[in-house]
Amino acid sequence: MLKADFYYPQPNMQWLVSRFETIKSDINEDCLSDSFIPRPDIALVFNFKDNPEIRSNDSMKLPCLLIASITEKPLNLCIRGEIDSFIIMCKPTVLTRILEMDIANQPFPYIPVVNESLLNLWHNLSNNKSDSERINIFSKHFLSFIDSKYSPDYIDNIYEEIIQNCLNTNICEIAKIADCSISCLQRNFLKRTGVSMIRMLRIARIYTVFNIMISNNDLKYQNILQRSNYYDQAHFIKDFRQITGKSPRKFIKENTDLCKIISGIN
């Protein structure tokens, strides 16, 4: 049986964490497999038992500890055996800044973890089974990285602008926030997120749209276009298909509970 739980962070962790997620299962027969839909955030993933797999031309078993990078296309994720995964959805600009990481040219679809502090954290978390204990341990660990309150910089502010106002803004408006050249801004944003501002905006917009579609079960294109600030239906469908791998109608028709769980939609 597959079980997933979602927890929103306390105020003292909202500078880094958008949500905590746990996935547990004891599936010993054929694997459960479905699409992971690209999201505009980055994940720290701690696997404590059997590791999920990514299905492509060659299957790839995920490691016990990884940073899931922002993908631009859907992945096929397979869950088999006894799963105990603790997932922390993080703001990419913040996580990479405090870990002093440049992820512009990191391998896809995940970043290997060589940070000794995170490896020690994995061992500490593995010795505690409850979700509340793990959230508490994780929070204490990352609060030790900052002297007092985290102070966002201009890259953090631009990321927040994209996430909060993705349906009603464009890159030109976003770029006005930064007091630097466009080339410098683009280079630094890519280092901290792994994707360009334009691609981040597209991913954030589609992720927001299909959450609206799922929650309202609304497939009236005129309503979607009005709420998502797309200029026309063809542009919307093209972006939606590139991000999810399916047309909007096919996505809603074929969407499963497993897709919602592994994509963090609830």
N, C-alpha and C positions, 0 to 999 in steps of 0.2 A: 504493500500500500504506500502511495506517495502522499506526503504531507508537507505543506509549505506554510510558513508564518512570516509576517511582515511587521516590523517595528520601526516607528519613527523616533529619531534621536531626541534626547533631552536638549534643552537650550544650550548647555555648555559644549555640545558636540555638533551643533548645526553649522558651524563654520567649515566643517569637513564632510560630514555624513549627511546624505539625503535620506537613506533608509538602510536598516539592517534586514537581512533576509536569511531564513534557514530553510533548507530542503533536506528531508529525511525520507528514506524508503528502505524496504527490504524485498526488492523485486529480484527474484532469483531465476525467473523464467526468461523469455525473450525480452530484449530491452525495450523500454519506452523511448520513442524518438519523435522529435518535432522541431520546428523552427525556433531559433532564438532571434528575435527581432532587434535590430540595432537601436541602441539607446544613447542619449547625449551625455552619459556619465561613464565613469570608470569604476571598476570593481576590484576590491581585494577579496580573493577567494581562498578560503581555508577548507581543504578536503581532508576529513579525518578517517574515512574508511575507504570503500571502493571509489575510484575516480571516474567521473563522467567522461564520455568520449565525444569528439567532434567527428562527424561523418562527412567525408568528402571522397575524392578519388582514392585517398589513402586515409584510413581511420587513424585518429590521433588521440591517444589517451592523455587527459590533462594531468598535470603534476599535482602534488599535495598542496602546494602554495603557489599562487600565481596572481598577476595583475592582469585582468581582462581589459584589453585595450578597446577603444571605440571602433566598432566595425562599421563599414559602409554598405555591407550586404548581409542578408540573413545567413545564419549558420545552422547546420543540422546537428542538434545535440542529442546524444543517446545516454540514457540513464539505465544502468544495469547493476544488479547486486545490492549490497547494503551501502546506502549513501547517507552520509552525515556531513553536510556542507554548510559552512557559515560564511555568508556573503555580505560585504559592506559596500554599498553603493556610495561612491565618493565624488566630490567635485574635483575634476581632473587637474585644474590649475592649482588647487590647494595641495592635493596629495603629492604631485610632482615637485612642488616648491619646497615642502618640508622635508621630502626625501632627497632633494637635490638631484632630480632625474631629468634627463633630456630624452624624451620619447619620440622625437621627430622621425628617427629611422629605426625604431625598434621592430622586432619581428612580429608578424601577424599570425594568429589572432590573439596571442597573449604574450606578456612580457615575463621572462623568467625572473625569479626573485633570488638575488644574491645578498640582499641586505641582512646582516647578522642579527640586527635587532628584530626584524620581522620573522626570521627563522626561530628565534627564541620565543617570540610571541606565539607562533604556531604550537610549540611544545606546551606552553602555559595554557593555551586554549584547549588543547587536546585532553588535558587532565580535568577539565570541567565540562559537564554534560548539559547543564541547563542553559537555555537561551539568555536568561537574565544575567547569569554569572559571566558568560562569554562577552556580552555587551559591556558589562562593568569592567572586565579585565581589558578589553580593547580600548575603552574610553580612557582609562587611567594611563595606559601605555602611550596613547597619542597625545594626551594632555601634557605628558612629560616633554614633548618636543617643543612646546612653546613656553616662554617665560611667563606670560600673562595672557592677555587676549590676543587672538590672531588678528593681524592687521592686513586687510586685503590690499593688493596693489592694482594697477590699472588692468592687468591681464585678468585677474579675478573679477573685476568690475565688468569687463567686456563679456566674459563668460556668463555672468549673472544676467546681464542685459539680454543676451541671446536666449537664455533659458526662460526668463520671465516674460519677455515680449516677442517671442519668435513669430507669433502670428500677426504682429502689427508693426514690424520694423524691417529694415534692410541693412545691408553691410555698410553702406555709405553713412547712415545715421549712427550706426554702432561705432564706426571708426572715429567719429567726432569726439568720443569720450577720451581717447588717448591723445596725449600731447607729444606725439612722435610721428615719424614718417610712416607711411603705409607699409613699406617694405620691412621696416624694423618691427612694426606691429605684427605683421603676418608671420615673420620668422619666429618671434618670441611666443606667439600664440600656438604655432605648430609644435614648438619644443615642449610646451606645457600640456598639450592635449593630444598630440599625435595626428590631428586633422586640421584642415584649413578652417577659417571662419565661415566661409561660404558653405562648406560641407557640414560643419557643425550646425549652422542655421537650418539647413535642409533636413538633417536628421532630427533636430529638435522639433521642427514644424510637423513633420510626418508623425513622429512619436506622439505629439500632442493631439494630432488629428485622429489617429486610430484609437487613442484612448477615449476621445469624444464619441467616435463611432460605436465603440464597444459598449460604453456606459449608457448611451442613448439608443443603441441599435438603429442608428439613423443612416440610411444610404441615399437620401435625397441630395443629389449633387449640388443643387442650388443652395441648400442650407449649409452644406460643408464648405462651399466656396466663400460664402458670406462670413462664416466664422473663422476661416483659416487664412483669409487675405490672399488667396490665389486669384490670379487674373482670369484664368479660364480653366475649364474642365480638363482639357488635354494636358496642360502643364501639371495639374494636380495628379492625374492618373499616372503620368510618366514618372514623377518623383515617387509616388506611392509604390509603383511596381519596382523601381530601382532599390528602394529601401527594404521593402517587405518580401519581394520576389513574386508578388501576386497582385492582381487587380483588386480594387477595394471590395467588389462584390464577392470575388472568390475568397479573399481573405476572411471576410465575415462568415461566409458559408462554411469554410473549412477550418476556421479557428477552433482550437480545442482548449480544454482546461490546462493541458500540459504546456501548450504554447504560452498561455497566460502566466503560468508559474515560472518557467525558465526565462521569460522575457520581463518578469517583474510587473505584470499588469494585474491589478486586483481591484 
